[in-house]
Amino acid sequence: MEDHSRPRSVRAKPVALDVEGILRILPHRYPFILVDRILELEPGKRCVGLKNVTVNEPFFVGHFPQMRVMPAVLITEAMAQVGGVMILSAQENRSKTAFFAGIDRARFRRMVVPGDQLVMEVRMLRQKGNYGFVRAVAWVEGKVVAEGDLFFALREQDSEAPFGPSSTFP
């Protein structure tokens, strides 16, 4: 049985990375940066990130405007961005870019709405060569809202993107 307990409280600890630190690691920019803060970071092993969901998010304009719900695909992307921070903060991966390559066992259990704080924990399952495999779980108020196993393809920053005809994924 998997442990879906909420990550331990980190309010008394200093923030591991603020948004400026996140922007130094990830290539994403507004409006697609979906992580506001990294609360805990063990490079290459584990990461806990936070997304403050506000009514001002651009996706709320067209995604169920009468009942504002954060799209599941963007919850997945937010978890993937936390995974990207974890993977790319490891010394051996600092010159690389992490491309989200797939998801297995995805489940969305509750809606995420404006005013929610989405807390996401990502744990490394394994890294094999230029591929990373992680387990991601997201909570709102201690309740699981989403989870899944995410896959990443790592490439040197100056190399061809992994989605070209010469690239393969596991």
BADOPA-130411 format. One line per field, with one value per residue: residue number from 0; x, y, z of N, C-alpha, C, O in turn; residue in three letters. Coordinates in nm, 3 decimals, padded with zeros to 5 digits. Example, Ala and Ser with C-alpha at 12.3 -4.5 7.8 and 13.67 -1.06 7.14 Angstrom:
% residues 2
num = 0, 1
n_c1 = 01.319, 01.285
n_c2 = -00.569, -00.225
n_c3 = 00.780, 00.708
ca_c1 = 01.230, 01.367
ca_c2 = -00.450, -00.106
ca_c3 = 00.780, 00.714
c_c1 = 01.320, 01.290
c_c2 = -00.330, 00.003
c_c3 = 00.780, 00.787
o_c1 = 01.424, 01.341
o_c2 = -00.332, 00.114
o_c3 = 00.846, 00.804
residuo = ALA, SER
//
This chain:
% residues 170
num = 0, 1, 2, 3, 4, 5, 6, 7, 8, 9, 10, 11, 12, 13, 14, 15, 16, 17, 18, 19, 20, 21, 22, 23, 24, 25, 26, 27, 28, 29, 30, 31, 32, 33, 34, 35, 36, 37, 38, 39, 40, 41, 42, 43, 44, 45, 46, 47, 48, 49, 50, 51, 52, 53, 54, 55, 56, 57, 58, 59, 60, 61, 62, 63, 64, 65, 66, 67, 68, 69, 70, 71, 72, 73, 74, 75, 76, 77, 78, 79, 80, 81, 82, 83, 84, 85, 86, 87, 88, 89, 90, 91, 92, 93, 94, 95, 96, 97, 98, 99, 100, 101, 102, 103, 104, 105, 106, 107, 108, 109, 110, 111, 112, 113, 114, 115, 116, 117, 118, 119, 120, 121, 122, 123, 124, 125, 126, 127, 128, 129, 130, 131, 132, 133, 134, 135, 136, 137, 138, 139, 140, 141, 142, 143, 144, 145, 146, 147, 148, 149, 150, 151, 152, 153, 154, 155, 156, 157, 158, 159, 160, 161, 162, 163, 164, 165, 166, 167, 168, 169
n_c1 = 00.085, 00.056, 00.204, 00.026, 00.040, 00.052, 00.330, 00.575, 00.534, 00.670, 00.685, 00.833, 01.087, 01.340, 01.266, 01.345, 01.388, 01.307, 01.089, 01.268, 01.494, 01.386, 01.338, 01.597, 01.664, 01.462, 01.341, 01.096, 00.860, 00.642, 00.329, 00.358, 00.503, 00.454, 00.503, 00.546, 00.718, 00.980, 00.973, 01.109, 01.412, 01.599, 01.846, 01.809, 01.677, 01.440, 01.167, 00.968, 00.714, 00.529, 00.226, 00.043, -00.285, -00.462, -00.745, -00.679, -00.541, -00.450, -00.573, -00.823, -01.001, -01.100, -01.146, -01.394, -01.549, -01.771, -01.749, -01.481, -01.205, -00.891, -00.718, -00.662, -00.445, -00.272, -00.222, -00.079, 00.140, 00.244, 00.330, 00.523, 00.702, 00.801, 00.928, 01.118, 01.277, 01.385, 01.532, 01.705, 01.852, 02.040, 02.386, 02.506, 02.324, 02.303, 02.371, 02.177, 01.853, 01.530, 01.288, 00.945, 00.825, 00.631, 00.353, 00.233, -00.020, -00.184, -00.397, -00.675, -00.817, -00.960, -01.106, -00.917, -00.922, -00.960, -00.781, -00.682, -00.394, -00.163, 00.023, 00.302, 00.473, 00.759, 00.929, 01.229, 01.226, 01.392, 01.691, 01.803, 02.057, 01.992, 01.731, 01.470, 01.269, 00.994, 00.786, 00.493, 00.292, 00.013, -00.133, -00.411, -00.488, -00.411, -00.533, -00.520, -00.505, -00.410, -00.204, 00.074, 00.305, 00.583, 00.777, 01.093, 01.296, 01.630, 01.838, 02.134, 02.169, 02.227, 02.163, 01.968, 01.614, 01.422, 01.207, 01.237, 01.279, 01.491, 01.501, 01.425, 01.201, 01.174
n_c2 = -00.118, 00.222, 00.516, 00.793, 01.011, 01.351, 01.568, 01.638, 01.920, 02.229, 02.489, 02.618, 02.596, 02.739, 02.853, 02.640, 02.706, 03.010, 03.176, 03.296, 03.134, 02.897, 02.974, 02.994, 02.732, 02.594, 02.607, 02.723, 02.996, 03.275, 03.247, 02.992, 02.890, 02.697, 02.663, 02.806, 02.804, 02.618, 02.402, 02.196, 02.030, 01.772, 01.724, 01.538, 01.335, 01.393, 01.625, 01.898, 02.103, 02.414, 02.553, 02.835, 02.870, 03.097, 03.313, 03.468, 03.323, 03.254, 03.036, 02.999, 03.162, 03.037, 02.770, 02.588, 02.833, 02.901, 02.745, 02.742, 02.546, 02.401, 02.281, 01.931, 01.854, 02.068, 02.050, 01.816, 01.907, 02.096, 01.924, 01.790, 01.998, 02.042, 01.796, 01.834, 02.038, 01.893, 01.687, 01.835, 01.981, 01.813, 01.754, 01.617, 01.664, 01.932, 02.065, 02.002, 01.968, 01.886, 01.701, 01.646, 01.332, 01.136, 00.975, 00.750, 00.560, 00.774, 00.963, 01.159, 01.301, 01.496, 01.823, 02.117, 02.445, 02.809, 02.978, 02.758, 02.591, 02.417, 02.150, 01.972, 01.667, 01.507, 01.213, 01.047, 00.758, 00.608, 00.669, 00.620, 00.628, 00.876, 00.910, 00.976, 00.859, 00.920, 00.945, 01.119, 01.315, 01.515, 01.748, 01.914, 02.094, 01.872, 01.657, 01.414, 01.516, 01.459, 01.219, 01.031, 00.846, 00.982, 01.041, 01.140, 01.276, 01.338, 01.584, 01.731, 02.084, 02.211, 02.031, 01.844, 01.858, 01.608, 01.510, 01.473, 01.294, 01.120, 01.038, 00.827, 00.697, 00.528
n_c3 = 00.000, -00.086, 00.053, 00.109, 00.267, 00.364, 00.281, 00.532, 00.751, 00.653, 00.721, 00.924, 00.832, 00.618, 00.284, 00.016, -00.256, -00.409, -00.647, -00.826, -00.804, -00.905, -01.169, -01.258, -01.295, -01.445, -01.786, -01.837, -01.864, -01.782, -01.941, -01.840, -01.627, -01.352, -01.085, -00.774, -00.561, -00.410, -00.152, -00.020, -00.099, -00.220, -00.414, -00.710, -00.576, -00.416, -00.401, -00.294, -00.396, -00.440, -00.556, -00.578, -00.638, -00.817, -00.886, -01.098, -01.288, -01.623, -01.753, -01.640, -01.771, -02.002, -01.935, -01.824, -01.743, -01.587, -01.369, -01.213, -01.258, -01.215, -01.492, -01.540, -01.693, -01.652, -01.381, -01.387, -01.540, -01.359, -01.154, -01.303, -01.348, -01.090, -01.064, -01.267, -01.153, -00.938, -01.071, -01.241, -01.059, -00.958, -00.954, -01.176, -01.377, -01.439, -01.676, -01.849, -02.009, -01.900, -02.049, -02.041, -02.083, -02.055, -01.886, -01.644, -01.474, -01.392, -01.187, -01.099, -00.834, -00.695, -00.743, -00.825, -00.730, -00.756, -00.499, -00.373, -00.236, -00.397, -00.318, -00.405, -00.424, -00.537, -00.603, -00.681, -00.871, -01.038, -01.225, -01.540, -01.748, -01.978, -01.893, -01.665, -01.399, -01.205, -00.910, -00.852, -00.639, -00.557, -00.332, -00.175, 00.101, 00.257, 00.132, -00.122, -00.455, -00.705, -00.879, -01.009, -01.221, -01.360, -01.655, -01.778, -02.036, -02.065, -02.201, -02.336, -02.314, -02.557, -02.750, -02.994, -02.967, -02.788, -02.934, -03.201, -03.519, -03.482, -03.224, -02.943, -02.697, -02.382
ca_c1 = 00.000, 00.137, 00.187, -00.020, 00.036, 00.102, 00.469, 00.584, 00.524, 00.799, 00.667, 00.939, 01.214, 01.350, 01.228, 01.460, 01.404, 01.198, 01.060, 01.389, 01.576, 01.319, 01.360, 01.737, 01.674, 01.367, 01.332, 00.960, 00.834, 00.502, 00.234, 00.366, 00.571, 00.342, 00.554, 00.580, 00.819, 01.025, 00.978, 01.213, 01.484, 01.713, 01.875, 01.810, 01.609, 01.306, 01.140, 00.833, 00.689, 00.402, 00.161, -00.073, -00.381, -00.540, -00.850, -00.619, -00.470, -00.506, -00.653, -00.960, -01.086, -01.168, -01.165, -01.512, -01.555, -01.878, -01.706, -01.337, -01.134, -00.760, -00.715, -00.580, -00.320, -00.183, -00.178, 00.028, 00.256, 00.302, 00.406, 00.640, 00.798, 00.868, 01.021, 01.228, 01.366, 01.457, 01.627, 01.805, 01.934, 02.148, 02.510, 02.532, 02.222, 02.291, 02.388, 02.075, 01.713, 01.443, 01.165, 00.840, 00.812, 00.517, 00.293, 00.159, -00.095, -00.234, -00.529, -00.714, -00.913, -01.040, -01.086, -00.832, -00.996, -00.892, -00.764, -00.612, -00.249, -00.130, 00.153, 00.338, 00.596, 00.812, 01.039, 01.296, 01.217, 01.522, 01.742, 01.880, 02.112, 01.929, 01.589, 01.436, 01.138, 00.959, 00.649, 00.446, 00.163, -00.026, -00.233, -00.470, -00.535, -00.383, -00.606, -00.462, -00.584, -00.357, -00.082, 00.113, 00.446, 00.624, 00.901, 01.165, 01.412, 01.730, 01.923, 02.223, 02.094, 02.251, 02.137, 01.838, 01.503, 01.403, 01.088, 01.270, 01.267, 01.603, 01.497, 01.331, 01.174, 01.156
ca_c2 = 00.000, 00.342, 00.617, 00.917, 01.114, 01.481, 01.593, 01.701, 02.065, 02.294, 02.632, 02.671, 02.587, 02.837, 02.805, 02.587, 02.791, 03.100, 03.171, 03.331, 03.012, 02.804, 03.023, 02.966, 02.588, 02.554, 02.699, 02.775, 03.134, 03.312, 03.203, 02.847, 02.846, 02.657, 02.638, 02.934, 02.790, 02.484, 02.399, 02.101, 01.983, 01.681, 01.712, 01.405, 01.236, 01.430, 01.768, 01.940, 02.235, 02.479, 02.639, 02.908, 02.878, 03.220, 03.335, 03.541, 03.234, 03.272, 02.921, 03.005, 03.238, 02.951, 02.633, 02.589, 02.966, 02.911, 02.666, 02.747, 02.425, 02.391, 02.163, 01.819, 01.855, 02.167, 01.992, 01.724, 01.989, 02.152, 01.815, 01.765, 02.105, 02.011, 01.689, 01.894, 02.105, 01.789, 01.619, 01.928, 02.034, 01.717, 01.801, 01.554, 01.704, 02.078, 02.117, 01.936, 02.007, 01.771, 01.704, 01.557, 01.233, 01.047, 00.954, 00.626, 00.551, 00.906, 00.968, 01.291, 01.261, 01.610, 01.945, 02.224, 02.567, 02.931, 02.986, 02.638, 02.578, 02.285, 02.104, 01.857, 01.597, 01.419, 01.126, 00.973, 00.612, 00.567, 00.739, 00.525, 00.707, 01.007, 00.901, 00.979, 00.805, 00.973, 00.933, 01.251, 01.323, 01.652, 01.761, 02.041, 02.080, 01.738, 01.554, 01.387, 01.562, 01.398, 01.140, 00.958, 00.819, 01.068, 01.004, 01.252, 01.253, 01.442, 01.615, 01.846, 02.203, 02.253, 01.920, 01.837, 01.823, 01.463, 01.468, 01.461, 01.159, 01.032, 01.011, 00.727, 00.697, 00.391
ca_c3 = 00.000, -00.098, 00.156, 00.051, 00.369, 00.321, 00.321, 00.663, 00.748, 00.632, 00.746, 01.010, 00.759, 00.509, 00.151, -00.055, -00.374, -00.443, -00.790, -00.901, -00.807, -00.996, -01.306, -01.296, -01.326, -01.549, -01.900, -01.849, -01.829, -01.782, -01.839, -01.824, -01.504, -01.266, -00.950, -00.711, -00.456, -00.373, -00.006, 00.020, -00.216, -00.213, -00.557, -00.768, -00.491, -00.368, -00.406, -00.261, -00.453, -00.407, -00.655, -00.528, -00.748, -00.801, -00.985, -01.209, -01.379, -01.758, -01.799, -01.588, -01.864, -02.097, -01.888, -01.738, -01.682, -01.488, -01.254, -01.233, -01.217, -01.278, -01.581, -01.495, -01.767, -01.592, -01.254, -01.428, -01.579, -01.236, -01.091, -01.387, -01.325, -00.963, -01.099, -01.342, -01.057, -00.863, -01.158, -01.293, -00.951, -00.933, -01.016, -01.305, -01.474, -01.445, -01.812, -01.930, -02.005, -01.876, -02.127, -01.993, -02.189, -02.041, -01.754, -01.621, -01.349, -01.354, -01.125, -01.053, -00.731, -00.650, -00.821, -00.774, -00.763, -00.707, -00.354, -00.325, -00.241, -00.449, -00.269, -00.488, -00.387, -00.642, -00.557, -00.787, -00.870, -01.091, -01.342, -01.621, -01.858, -01.996, -01.862, -01.524, -01.366, -01.074, -00.857, -00.813, -00.570, -00.526, -00.226, -00.133, 00.239, 00.307, 00.057, -00.253, -00.569, -00.827, -00.864, -01.129, -01.245, -01.471, -01.722, -01.836, -02.123, -02.038, -02.315, -02.320, -02.353, -02.695, -02.842, -03.057, -02.878, -02.794, -03.006, -03.342, -03.573, -03.444, -03.080, -02.896, -02.555, -02.334
c_c1 = 00.089, 00.103, 00.150, -00.029, 00.101, 00.248, 00.471, 00.583, 00.663, 00.791, 00.780, 01.075, 01.220, 01.311, 01.353, 01.490, 01.282, 01.180, 01.183, 01.483, 01.518, 01.346, 01.504, 01.754, 01.587, 01.366, 01.196, 00.951, 00.684, 00.448, 00.245, 00.449, 00.462, 00.387, 00.597, 00.698, 00.856, 01.047, 01.088, 01.280, 01.601, 01.748, 01.885, 01.737, 01.464, 01.290, 00.993, 00.816, 00.550, 00.355, 00.042, -00.168, -00.469, -00.643, -00.796, -00.543, -00.532, -00.595, -00.796, -01.055, -01.165, -01.196, -01.276, -01.529, -01.666, -01.847, -01.554, -01.267, -00.999, -00.757, -00.619, -00.446, -00.222, -00.140, -00.063, 00.154, 00.322, 00.384, 00.533, 00.745, 00.871, 00.968, 01.141, 01.328, 01.449, 01.566, 01.740, 01.892, 02.046, 02.271, 02.530, 02.433, 02.214, 02.309, 02.280, 01.940, 01.632, 01.314, 01.067, 00.807, 00.695, 00.468, 00.221, 00.085, -00.144, -00.375, -00.553, -00.834, -01.005, -01.012, -00.992, -00.893, -00.921, -00.894, -00.692, -00.462, -00.221, 00.011, 00.185, 00.470, 00.633, 00.930, 01.097, 01.274, 01.348, 01.560, 01.832, 01.929, 02.048, 01.778, 01.570, 01.293, 01.106, 00.815, 00.608, 00.309, 00.138, -00.140, -00.289, -00.529, -00.523, -00.455, -00.542, -00.557, -00.538, -00.232, -00.051, 00.262, 00.485, 00.758, 00.961, 01.275, 01.506, 01.818, 02.014, 02.150, 02.114, 02.221, 01.996, 01.732, 01.469, 01.286, 01.111, 01.266, 01.378, 01.600, 01.395, 01.316, 01.155, 01.011
c_c2 = 00.124, 00.439, 00.749, 01.028, 01.241, 01.498, 01.664, 01.853, 02.127, 02.443, 02.692, 02.671, 02.697, 02.771, 02.757, 02.669, 02.881, 03.096, 03.206, 03.211, 02.908, 02.845, 03.004, 02.819, 02.549, 02.654, 02.767, 02.921, 03.159, 03.300, 03.055, 02.801, 02.820, 02.617, 02.773, 02.923, 02.643, 02.486, 02.308, 02.049, 01.896, 01.652, 01.567, 01.298, 01.270, 01.581, 01.792, 02.084, 02.284, 02.563, 02.702, 02.929, 03.000, 03.232, 03.407, 03.454, 03.245, 03.156, 02.926, 03.080, 03.145, 02.810, 02.632, 02.724, 02.983, 02.833, 02.649, 02.626, 02.425, 02.266, 02.055, 01.816, 01.957, 02.126, 01.896, 01.801, 02.050, 02.046, 01.787, 01.874, 02.087, 01.897, 01.740, 01.965, 02.001, 01.726, 01.713, 01.991, 01.938, 01.760, 01.744, 01.596, 01.854, 02.137, 02.063, 02.006, 01.880, 01.791, 01.602, 01.461, 01.138, 01.037, 00.820, 00.640, 00.687, 00.894, 01.110, 01.271, 01.372, 01.729, 02.040, 02.353, 02.689, 02.937, 02.866, 02.656, 02.434, 02.252, 01.975, 01.798, 01.502, 01.344, 01.050, 00.824, 00.555, 00.661, 00.640, 00.601, 00.843, 01.004, 00.899, 00.934, 00.847, 00.941, 01.070, 01.241, 01.469, 01.652, 01.902, 02.015, 01.936, 01.625, 01.539, 01.435, 01.498, 01.318, 01.070, 00.933, 00.894, 01.022, 01.128, 01.203, 01.370, 01.460, 01.732, 01.968, 02.243, 02.142, 01.929, 01.800, 01.676, 01.418, 01.459, 01.317, 01.065, 00.992, 00.903, 00.738, 00.553, 00.346
c_c3 = 00.000, 00.014, 00.090, 00.156, 00.317, 00.363, 00.456, 00.649, 00.736, 00.661, 00.829, 00.939, 00.654, 00.376, 00.080, -00.179, -00.389, -00.595, -00.873, -00.911, -00.902, -01.141, -01.352, -01.338, -01.444, -01.665, -01.912, -01.802, -01.833, -01.923, -01.805, -01.706, -01.401, -01.127, -00.892, -00.615, -00.441, -00.222, 00.047, -00.106, -00.174, -00.358, -00.604, -00.690, -00.462, -00.374, -00.369, -00.310, -00.420, -00.525, -00.587, -00.645, -00.724, -00.911, -01.108, -01.308, -01.519, -01.804, -01.748, -01.681, -01.955, -02.051, -01.784, -01.668, -01.578, -01.361, -01.267, -01.171, -01.289, -01.365, -01.530, -01.566, -01.708, -01.451, -01.282, -01.464, -01.456, -01.163, -01.170, -01.368, -01.192, -00.986, -01.176, -01.252, -00.983, -00.949, -01.200, -01.185, -00.912, -01.014, -01.157, -01.414, -01.498, -01.584, -01.906, -01.920, -01.986, -01.955, -02.068, -02.106, -02.172, -01.898, -01.753, -01.489, -01.300, -01.298, -01.076, -00.961, -00.684, -00.741, -00.747, -00.824, -00.710, -00.554, -00.296, -00.329, -00.280, -00.403, -00.342, -00.440, -00.499, -00.583, -00.675, -00.767, -00.921, -01.205, -01.414, -01.744, -01.863, -01.973, -01.711, -01.504, -01.224, -01.039, -00.808, -00.747, -00.537, -00.425, -00.223, 00.004, 00.290, 00.235, -00.081, -00.362, -00.699, -00.795, -00.995, -01.133, -01.372, -01.525, -01.786, -01.927, -02.098, -02.161, -02.280, -02.375, -02.497, -02.795, -02.898, -02.953, -02.894, -02.879, -03.157, -03.388, -03.531, -03.298, -03.048, -02.746, -02.511, -02.345
o_c1 = 00.186, -00.010, 00.233, -00.099, 00.194, 00.288, 00.381, 00.625, 00.758, 00.883, 00.819, 01.168, 01.117, 01.322, 01.456, 01.606, 01.169, 01.248, 01.200, 01.544, 01.593, 01.375, 01.530, 01.849, 01.632, 01.388, 01.182, 01.025, 00.607, 00.515, 00.152, 00.463, 00.386, 00.316, 00.675, 00.769, 00.771, 01.130, 01.153, 01.215, 01.690, 01.686, 01.958, 01.734, 01.375, 01.386, 00.906, 00.892, 00.463, 00.434, -00.050, -00.134, -00.541, -00.631, -00.860, -00.486, -00.655, -00.684, -00.883, -01.176, -01.282, -01.264, -01.255, -01.524, -01.657, -01.912, -01.507, -01.269, -00.993, -00.789, -00.510, -00.344, -00.101, -00.031, 00.037, 00.263, 00.445, 00.494, 00.639, 00.864, 00.990, 01.080, 01.254, 01.449, 01.570, 01.680, 01.857, 01.996, 02.138, 02.259, 02.567, 02.456, 02.126, 02.265, 02.291, 01.918, 01.661, 01.240, 01.103, 00.765, 00.661, 00.533, 00.155, 00.122, -00.145, -00.460, -00.464, -00.940, -01.116, -00.908, -00.988, -00.913, -00.829, -00.993, -00.646, -00.408, -00.251, 00.107, 00.106, 00.567, 00.550, 01.018, 01.024, 01.299, 01.408, 01.476, 01.925, 01.851, 02.048, 01.706, 01.642, 01.205, 01.181, 00.733, 00.681, 00.222, 00.229, -00.230, -00.222, -00.610, -00.612, -00.439, -00.514, -00.675, -00.616, -00.163, -00.138, 00.338, 00.427, 00.842, 00.889, 01.339, 01.467, 01.867, 01.976, 02.077, 02.024, 02.250, 01.915, 01.757, 01.486, 01.267, 01.016, 01.252, 01.363, 01.688, 01.292, 01.408, 01.123, 00.978
o_c2 = 00.133, 00.444, 00.811, 01.127, 01.237, 01.449, 01.741, 01.907, 02.084, 02.517, 02.806, 02.739, 02.743, 02.650, 02.824, 02.700, 02.835, 03.019, 03.151, 03.189, 02.839, 02.760, 02.999, 02.787, 02.479, 02.774, 02.861, 02.963, 03.075, 03.341, 02.997, 02.681, 02.911, 02.545, 02.845, 03.021, 02.555, 02.562, 02.340, 02.026, 01.939, 01.565, 01.486, 01.183, 01.186, 01.656, 01.716, 02.173, 02.207, 02.636, 02.633, 02.998, 03.008, 03.170, 03.406, 03.506, 03.245, 03.177, 02.862, 03.064, 03.169, 02.735, 02.671, 02.730, 03.069, 02.852, 02.552, 02.606, 02.447, 02.157, 02.085, 01.781, 01.936, 02.163, 01.895, 01.763, 02.056, 02.074, 01.762, 01.845, 02.115, 01.901, 01.696, 01.955, 02.019, 01.713, 01.675, 02.048, 01.977, 01.797, 01.818, 01.567, 01.899, 02.249, 02.077, 02.090, 01.778, 01.886, 01.486, 01.505, 01.065, 01.082, 00.783, 00.719, 00.713, 00.825, 01.173, 01.228, 01.345, 01.736, 02.044, 02.371, 02.675, 02.905, 02.871, 02.727, 02.341, 02.317, 01.880, 01.870, 01.426, 01.403, 00.996, 00.770, 00.467, 00.722, 00.584, 00.635, 00.917, 01.087, 00.832, 00.967, 00.815, 00.913, 01.132, 01.166, 01.540, 01.568, 01.998, 01.924, 01.885, 01.509, 01.638, 01.399, 01.483, 01.345, 01.052, 00.993, 00.872, 00.971, 01.211, 01.101, 01.486, 01.362, 01.821, 01.957, 02.305, 02.158, 02.011, 01.720, 01.622, 01.298, 01.439, 01.226, 00.944, 00.918, 00.889, 00.782, 00.466, 00.233
o_c3 = 00.076, 00.062, 00.023, 00.136, 00.235, 00.468, 00.489, 00.547, 00.800, 00.626, 00.805, 00.983, 00.606, 00.360, 00.083, -00.206, -00.381, -00.663, -00.982, -01.016, -00.971, -01.225, -01.472, -01.409, -01.534, -01.644, -01.990, -01.714, -01.880, -02.018, -01.749, -01.687, -01.366, -01.057, -00.954, -00.591, -00.457, -00.171, 00.147, -00.208, -00.101, -00.420, -00.548, -00.732, -00.480, -00.354, -00.409, -00.273, -00.378, -00.587, -00.544, -00.741, -00.624, -01.017, -01.212, -01.403, -01.531, -01.886, -01.807, -01.671, -01.982, -02.122, -01.669, -01.545, -01.491, -01.258, -01.325, -01.049, -01.410, -01.319, -01.482, -01.507, -01.713, -01.407, -01.211, -01.422, -01.450, -01.115, -01.112, -01.370, -01.183, -00.934, -01.153, -01.272, -00.967, -00.904, -01.195, -01.217, -00.841, -01.130, -01.248, -01.532, -01.571, -01.609, -02.028, -01.833, -02.047, -01.931, -02.048, -02.213, -02.265, -01.804, -01.851, -01.403, -01.180, -01.353, -01.019, -01.006, -00.638, -00.807, -00.624, -00.944, -00.630, -00.490, -00.182, -00.414, -00.205, -00.444, -00.342, -00.418, -00.550, -00.521, -00.757, -00.659, -00.859, -01.270, -01.356, -01.832, -01.765, -02.027, -01.639, -01.584, -01.131, -01.126, -00.730, -00.792, -00.494, -00.431, -00.263, 00.021, 00.357, 00.272, -00.148, -00.362, -00.793, -00.696, -01.080, -01.056, -01.478, -01.452, -01.841, -01.901, -02.108, -02.218, -02.203, -02.474, -02.556, -02.914, -02.855, -02.863, -03.004, -02.895, -03.233, -03.306, -03.541, -03.252, -03.115, -02.676, -02.593, -02.309
residuo = MET, GLU, ASP, HIS, SER, ARG, PRO, ARG, SER, VAL, ARG, ALA, LYS, PRO, VAL, ALA, LEU, ASP, VAL, GLU, GLY, ILE, LEU, ARG, ILE, LEU, PRO, HIS, ARG, TYR, PRO, PHE, ILE, LEU, VAL, ASP, ARG, ILE, LEU, GLU, LEU, GLU, PRO, GLY, LYS, ARG, CYS, VAL, GLY, LEU, LYS, ASN, VAL, THR, VAL, ASN, GLU, PRO, PHE, PHE, VAL, GLY, HIS, PHE, PRO, GLN, MET, ARG, VAL, MET, PRO, ALA, VAL, LEU, ILE, THR, GLU, ALA, MET, ALA, GLN, VAL, GLY, GLY, VAL, MET, ILE, LEU, SER, ALA, GLN, GLU, ASN, ARG, SER, LYS, THR, ALA, PHE, PHE, ALA, GLY, ILE, ASP, ARG, ALA, ARG, PHE, ARG, ARG, MET, VAL, VAL, PRO, GLY, ASP, GLN, LEU, VAL, MET, GLU, VAL, ARG, MET, LEU, ARG, GLN, LYS, GLY, ASN, TYR, GLY, PHE, VAL, ARG, ALA, VAL, ALA, TRP, VAL, GLU, GLY, LYS, VAL, VAL, ALA, GLU, GLY, ASP, LEU, PHE, PHE, ALA, LEU, ARG, GLU, GLN, ASP, SER, GLU, ALA, PRO, PHE, GLY, PRO, SER, SER, THR, PHE, PRO
//
